[in-house]
Amino acid sequence: MGHKHSITIPAHNPIKVGTLNNGLKDIAAYLKLTKEDLVVNLFYNN
């Protein structure tokens, strides 16, 4: 952390589950979170 981190998620409709999963894993690793904690923070916390 401390520097810009970018990933590319294709704008496919629908996005493939594996593509989304890999993106979430990459972001979670960068933030030092589990993928599950990242998903909770993104979609379930107000």
PyMOL Python script that loads the backbone (N, CA, C, O; Angstrom):
from pymol import cmd

cmd.read_pdbstr("""\
ATOM      1  N   MET A   1       0.855  -1.169   0.000  1.00  0.00           N
ATOM      2  CA  MET A   1       0.000   0.000   0.000  1.00  0.00           C
ATOM      3  C   MET A   1       0.896   1.225   0.000  1.00  0.00           C
ATOM      4  O   MET A   1       2.106   1.124   0.202  1.00  0.00           O
ATOM      5  N   GLY A   2       0.309   2.349  -0.222  1.00  0.00           N
ATOM      6  CA  GLY A   2       1.082   3.563  -0.290  1.00  0.00           C
ATOM      7  C   GLY A   2       1.384   4.002  -1.708  1.00  0.00           C
ATOM      8  O   GLY A   2       1.953   5.074  -1.919  1.00  0.00           O
ATOM      9  N   HIS A   3       1.011   3.187  -2.682  1.00  0.00           N
ATOM     10  CA  HIS A   3       1.148   3.574  -4.081  1.00  0.00           C
ATOM     11  C   HIS A   3      -0.107   3.145  -4.826  1.00  0.00           C
ATOM     12  O   HIS A   3      -0.862   2.292  -4.360  1.00  0.00           O
ATOM     13  N   LYS A   4      -0.315   3.748  -5.982  1.00  0.00           N
ATOM     14  CA  LYS A   4      -1.499   3.437  -6.773  1.00  0.00           C
ATOM     15  C   LYS A   4      -1.433   1.995  -7.265  1.00  0.00           C
ATOM     16  O   LYS A   4      -0.400   1.536  -7.751  1.00  0.00           O
ATOM     17  N   HIS A   5      -2.546   1.296  -7.131  1.00  0.00           N
ATOM     18  CA  HIS A   5      -2.642  -0.093  -7.580  1.00  0.00           C
ATOM     19  C   HIS A   5      -3.800  -0.178  -8.564  1.00  0.00           C
ATOM     20  O   HIS A   5      -4.930   0.173  -8.226  1.00  0.00           O
ATOM     21  N   SER A   6      -3.532  -0.634  -9.754  1.00  0.00           N
ATOM     22  CA  SER A   6      -4.565  -0.719 -10.789  1.00  0.00           C
ATOM     23  C   SER A   6      -4.692  -2.143 -11.300  1.00  0.00           C
ATOM     24  O   SER A   6      -3.700  -2.854 -11.461  1.00  0.00           O
ATOM     25  N   ILE A   7      -5.921  -2.543 -11.550  1.00  0.00           N
ATOM     26  CA  ILE A   7      -6.193  -3.804 -12.228  1.00  0.00           C
ATOM     27  C   ILE A   7      -7.210  -3.509 -13.318  1.00  0.00           C
ATOM     28  O   ILE A   7      -7.928  -2.511 -13.260  1.00  0.00           O
ATOM     29  N   THR A   8      -7.263  -4.372 -14.295  1.00  0.00           N
ATOM     30  CA  THR A   8      -8.217  -4.205 -15.388  1.00  0.00           C
ATOM     31  C   THR A   8      -9.285  -5.279 -15.281  1.00  0.00           C
ATOM     32  O   THR A   8      -8.985  -6.473 -15.250  1.00  0.00           O
ATOM     33  N   ILE A   9     -10.528  -4.842 -15.225  1.00  0.00           N
ATOM     34  CA  ILE A   9     -11.676  -5.747 -15.250  1.00  0.00           C
ATOM     35  C   ILE A   9     -12.397  -5.490 -16.574  1.00  0.00           C
ATOM     36  O   ILE A   9     -12.863  -4.374 -16.801  1.00  0.00           O
ATOM     37  N   PRO A  10     -12.500  -6.477 -17.441  1.00  0.00           N
ATOM     38  CA  PRO A  10     -13.155  -6.253 -18.734  1.00  0.00           C
ATOM     39  C   PRO A  10     -14.621  -5.866 -18.568  1.00  0.00           C
ATOM     40  O   PRO A  10     -15.268  -6.258 -17.597  1.00  0.00           O
ATOM     41  N   ALA A  11     -15.122  -5.117 -19.494  1.00  0.00           N
ATOM     42  CA  ALA A  11     -16.515  -4.649 -19.454  1.00  0.00           C
ATOM     43  C   ALA A  11     -17.446  -5.637 -20.130  1.00  0.00           C
ATOM     44  O   ALA A  11     -18.418  -5.227 -20.765  1.00  0.00           O
ATOM     45  N   HIS A  12     -17.175  -6.917 -20.009  1.00  0.00           N
ATOM     46  CA  HIS A  12     -18.040  -7.929 -20.607  1.00  0.00           C
ATOM     47  C   HIS A  12     -19.347  -8.016 -19.829  1.00  0.00           C
ATOM     48  O   HIS A  12     -19.384  -7.806 -18.617  1.00  0.00           O
ATOM     49  N   ASN A  13     -20.400  -8.326 -20.542  1.00  0.00           N
ATOM     50  CA  ASN A  13     -21.694  -8.498 -19.890  1.00  0.00           C
ATOM     51  C   ASN A  13     -22.279  -9.822 -20.358  1.00  0.00           C
ATOM     52  O   ASN A  13     -22.723  -9.922 -21.502  1.00  0.00           O
ATOM     53  N   PRO A  14     -22.291 -10.827 -19.515  1.00  0.00           N
ATOM     54  CA  PRO A  14     -21.872 -10.832 -18.114  1.00  0.00           C
ATOM     55  C   PRO A  14     -20.365 -11.094 -17.987  1.00  0.00           C
ATOM     56  O   PRO A  14     -19.742 -11.680 -18.873  1.00  0.00           O
ATOM     57  N   ILE A  15     -19.809 -10.651 -16.878  1.00  0.00           N
ATOM     58  CA  ILE A  15     -18.398 -10.913 -16.593  1.00  0.00           C
ATOM     59  C   ILE A  15     -18.280 -12.363 -16.130  1.00  0.00           C
ATOM     60  O   ILE A  15     -19.149 -12.860 -15.414  1.00  0.00           O
ATOM     61  N   LYS A  16     -17.230 -13.029 -16.528  1.00  0.00           N
ATOM     62  CA  LYS A  16     -17.031 -14.423 -16.117  1.00  0.00           C
ATOM     63  C   LYS A  16     -16.698 -14.471 -14.625  1.00  0.00           C
ATOM     64  O   LYS A  16     -15.985 -13.611 -14.108  1.00  0.00           O
ATOM     65  N   VAL A  17     -17.220 -15.473 -13.955  1.00  0.00           N
ATOM     66  CA  VAL A  17     -17.017 -15.614 -12.509  1.00  0.00           C
ATOM     67  C   VAL A  17     -15.533 -15.683 -12.176  1.00  0.00           C
ATOM     68  O   VAL A  17     -15.092 -15.070 -11.204  1.00  0.00           O
ATOM     69  N   GLY A  18     -14.769 -16.411 -12.956  1.00  0.00           N
ATOM     70  CA  GLY A  18     -13.336 -16.539 -12.692  1.00  0.00           C
ATOM     71  C   GLY A  18     -12.603 -15.212 -12.824  1.00  0.00           C
ATOM     72  O   GLY A  18     -11.672 -14.937 -12.067  1.00  0.00           O
ATOM     73  N   THR A  19     -13.021 -14.385 -13.784  1.00  0.00           N
ATOM     74  CA  THR A  19     -12.408 -13.070 -13.974  1.00  0.00           C
ATOM     75  C   THR A  19     -12.671 -12.181 -12.768  1.00  0.00           C
ATOM     76  O   THR A  19     -11.763 -11.521 -12.264  1.00  0.00           O
ATOM     77  N   LEU A  20     -13.906 -12.168 -12.313  1.00  0.00           N
ATOM     78  CA  LEU A  20     -14.259 -11.382 -11.133  1.00  0.00           C
ATOM     79  C   LEU A  20     -13.525 -11.899  -9.906  1.00  0.00           C
ATOM     80  O   LEU A  20     -13.007 -11.111  -9.114  1.00  0.00           O
ATOM     81  N   ASN A  21     -13.477 -13.207  -9.742  1.00  0.00           N
ATOM     82  CA  ASN A  21     -12.798 -13.816  -8.600  1.00  0.00           C
ATOM     83  C   ASN A  21     -11.320 -13.430  -8.565  1.00  0.00           C
ATOM     84  O   ASN A  21     -10.791 -13.077  -7.510  1.00  0.00           O
ATOM     85  N   ASN A  22     -10.659 -13.496  -9.715  1.00  0.00           N
ATOM     86  CA  ASN A  22      -9.240 -13.144  -9.771  1.00  0.00           C
ATOM     87  C   ASN A  22      -9.012 -11.676  -9.440  1.00  0.00           C
ATOM     88  O   ASN A  22      -8.040 -11.338  -8.765  1.00  0.00           O
ATOM     89  N   GLY A  23      -9.888 -10.810  -9.903  1.00  0.00           N
ATOM     90  CA  GLY A  23      -9.764  -9.387  -9.575  1.00  0.00           C
ATOM     91  C   GLY A  23      -9.931  -9.136  -8.096  1.00  0.00           C
ATOM     92  O   GLY A  23      -9.169  -8.373  -7.501  1.00  0.00           O
ATOM     93  N   LEU A  24     -10.928  -9.776  -7.491  1.00  0.00           N
ATOM     94  CA  LEU A  24     -11.158  -9.613  -6.053  1.00  0.00           C
ATOM     95  C   LEU A  24      -9.987 -10.156  -5.236  1.00  0.00           C
ATOM     96  O   LEU A  24      -9.591  -9.558  -4.236  1.00  0.00           O
ATOM     97  N   LYS A  25      -9.436 -11.294  -5.667  1.00  0.00           N
ATOM     98  CA  LYS A  25      -8.274 -11.859  -4.957  1.00  0.00           C
ATOM     99  C   LYS A  25      -7.075 -10.924  -5.042  1.00  0.00           C
ATOM    100  O   LYS A  25      -6.353 -10.749  -4.060  1.00  0.00           O
ATOM    101  N   ASP A  26      -6.860 -10.325  -6.205  1.00  0.00           N
ATOM    102  CA  ASP A  26      -5.739  -9.403  -6.384  1.00  0.00           C
ATOM    103  C   ASP A  26      -5.885  -8.179  -5.487  1.00  0.00           C
ATOM    104  O   ASP A  26      -4.928  -7.772  -4.828  1.00  0.00           O
ATOM    105  N   ILE A  27      -7.068  -7.598  -5.459  1.00  0.00           N
ATOM    106  CA  ILE A  27      -7.313  -6.420  -4.619  1.00  0.00           C
ATOM    107  C   ILE A  27      -7.178  -6.780  -3.144  1.00  0.00           C
ATOM    108  O   ILE A  27      -6.558  -6.041  -2.379  1.00  0.00           O
ATOM    109  N   ALA A  28      -7.752  -7.906  -2.744  1.00  0.00           N
ATOM    110  CA  ALA A  28      -7.670  -8.337  -1.343  1.00  0.00           C
ATOM    111  C   ALA A  28      -6.220  -8.547  -0.918  1.00  0.00           C
ATOM    112  O   ALA A  28      -5.837  -8.156   0.184  1.00  0.00           O
ATOM    113  N   ALA A  29      -5.412  -9.158  -1.777  1.00  0.00           N
ATOM    114  CA  ALA A  29      -4.004  -9.373  -1.446  1.00  0.00           C
ATOM    115  C   ALA A  29      -3.286  -8.045  -1.270  1.00  0.00           C
ATOM    116  O   ALA A  29      -2.482  -7.891  -0.351  1.00  0.00           O
ATOM    117  N   TYR A  30      -3.568  -7.089  -2.138  1.00  0.00           N
ATOM    118  CA  TYR A  30      -2.953  -5.771  -2.050  1.00  0.00           C
ATOM    119  C   TYR A  30      -3.321  -5.084  -0.732  1.00  0.00           C
ATOM    120  O   TYR A  30      -2.478  -4.438  -0.109  1.00  0.00           O
ATOM    121  N   LEU A  31      -4.573  -5.226  -0.314  1.00  0.00           N
ATOM    122  CA  LEU A  31      -5.050  -4.596   0.919  1.00  0.00           C
ATOM    123  C   LEU A  31      -4.780  -5.435   2.163  1.00  0.00           C
ATOM    124  O   LEU A  31      -5.106  -5.026   3.277  1.00  0.00           O
ATOM    125  N   LYS A  32      -4.182  -6.611   1.968  1.00  0.00           N
ATOM    126  CA  LYS A  32      -3.893  -7.544   3.065  1.00  0.00           C
ATOM    127  C   LYS A  32      -5.172  -7.944   3.809  1.00  0.00           C
ATOM    128  O   LYS A  32      -5.230  -7.939   5.038  1.00  0.00           O
ATOM    129  N   LEU A  33      -6.184  -8.289   3.022  1.00  0.00           N
ATOM    130  CA  LEU A  33      -7.462  -8.782   3.520  1.00  0.00           C
ATOM    131  C   LEU A  33      -7.727 -10.143   2.904  1.00  0.00           C
ATOM    132  O   LEU A  33      -7.098 -10.521   1.916  1.00  0.00           O
ATOM    133  N   THR A  34      -8.663 -10.877   3.493  1.00  0.00           N
ATOM    134  CA  THR A  34      -9.151 -12.061   2.799  1.00  0.00           C
ATOM    135  C   THR A  34     -10.145 -11.585   1.741  1.00  0.00           C
ATOM    136  O   THR A  34     -10.696 -10.489   1.838  1.00  0.00           O
ATOM    137  N   LYS A  35     -10.362 -12.417   0.741  1.00  0.00           N
ATOM    138  CA  LYS A  35     -11.337 -12.067  -0.292  1.00  0.00           C
ATOM    139  C   LYS A  35     -12.726 -11.898   0.329  1.00  0.00           C
ATOM    140  O   LYS A  35     -13.488 -11.016  -0.065  1.00  0.00           O
ATOM    141  N   GLU A  36     -13.040 -12.744   1.293  1.00  0.00           N
ATOM    142  CA  GLU A  36     -14.346 -12.675   1.944  1.00  0.00           C
ATOM    143  C   GLU A  36     -14.516 -11.351   2.694  1.00  0.00           C
ATOM    144  O   GLU A  36     -15.583 -10.740   2.634  1.00  0.00           O
ATOM    145  N   ASP A  37     -13.465 -10.902   3.402  1.00  0.00           N
ATOM    146  CA  ASP A  37     -13.538  -9.623   4.108  1.00  0.00           C
ATOM    147  C   ASP A  37     -13.686  -8.462   3.125  1.00  0.00           C
ATOM    148  O   ASP A  37     -14.415  -7.508   3.397  1.00  0.00           O
ATOM    149  N   LEU A  38     -13.005  -8.538   1.999  1.00  0.00           N
ATOM    150  CA  LEU A  38     -13.128  -7.499   0.982  1.00  0.00           C
ATOM    151  C   LEU A  38     -14.560  -7.421   0.469  1.00  0.00           C
ATOM    152  O   LEU A  38     -15.122  -6.332   0.351  1.00  0.00           O
ATOM    153  N   VAL A  39     -15.151  -8.577   0.165  1.00  0.00           N
ATOM    154  CA  VAL A  39     -16.528  -8.602  -0.343  1.00  0.00           C
ATOM    155  C   VAL A  39     -17.490  -8.011   0.684  1.00  0.00           C
ATOM    156  O   VAL A  39     -18.383  -7.244   0.325  1.00  0.00           O
ATOM    157  N   VAL A  40     -17.317  -8.358   1.939  1.00  0.00           N
ATOM    158  CA  VAL A  40     -18.175  -7.794   2.992  1.00  0.00           C
ATOM    159  C   VAL A  40     -18.032  -6.279   3.026  1.00  0.00           C
ATOM    160  O   VAL A  40     -19.027  -5.557   3.087  1.00  0.00           O
ATOM    161  N   ASN A  41     -16.784  -5.798   2.985  1.00  0.00           N
ATOM    162  CA  ASN A  41     -16.551  -4.351   3.030  1.00  0.00           C
ATOM    163  C   ASN A  41     -17.113  -3.639   1.805  1.00  0.00           C
ATOM    164  O   ASN A  41     -17.610  -2.518   1.917  1.00  0.00           O
ATOM    165  N   LEU A  42     -17.042  -4.270   0.648  1.00  0.00           N
ATOM    166  CA  LEU A  42     -17.538  -3.625  -0.572  1.00  0.00           C
ATOM    167  C   LEU A  42     -19.052  -3.633  -0.679  1.00  0.00           C
ATOM    168  O   LEU A  42     -19.653  -2.639  -1.086  1.00  0.00           O
ATOM    169  N   PHE A  43     -19.677  -4.753  -0.314  1.00  0.00           N
ATOM    170  CA  PHE A  43     -21.084  -4.924  -0.631  1.00  0.00           C
ATOM    171  C   PHE A  43     -22.046  -4.965   0.546  1.00  0.00           C
ATOM    172  O   PHE A  43     -23.254  -4.824   0.352  1.00  0.00           O
ATOM    173  N   TYR A  44     -21.541  -5.156   1.766  1.00  0.00           N
ATOM    174  CA  TYR A  44     -22.463  -5.324   2.878  1.00  0.00           C
ATOM    175  C   TYR A  44     -22.330  -4.279   3.964  1.00  0.00           C
ATOM    176  O   TYR A  44     -23.224  -4.171   4.803  1.00  0.00           O
ATOM    177  N   ASN A  45     -21.261  -3.507   3.991  1.00  0.00           N
ATOM    178  CA  ASN A  45     -21.120  -2.434   4.977  1.00  0.00           C
ATOM    179  C   ASN A  45     -21.729  -1.152   4.430  1.00  0.00           C
ATOM    180  O   ASN A  45     -21.546  -0.804   3.263  1.00  0.00           O
ATOM    181  N   ASN A  46     -22.442  -0.473   5.282  1.00  0.00           N
ATOM    182  CA  ASN A  46     -23.070   0.797   4.860  1.00  0.00           C
ATOM    183  C   ASN A  46     -22.164   1.954   5.135  1.00  0.00           C
ATOM    184  O   ASN A  46     -22.518   3.097   4.849  1.00  0.00           O
TER     185      ASN A  46
END
""", "prot")
cmd.dss("prot")
cmd.show_as("cartoon", "prot")
cmd.util.cbc("prot")
cmd.orient("prot")
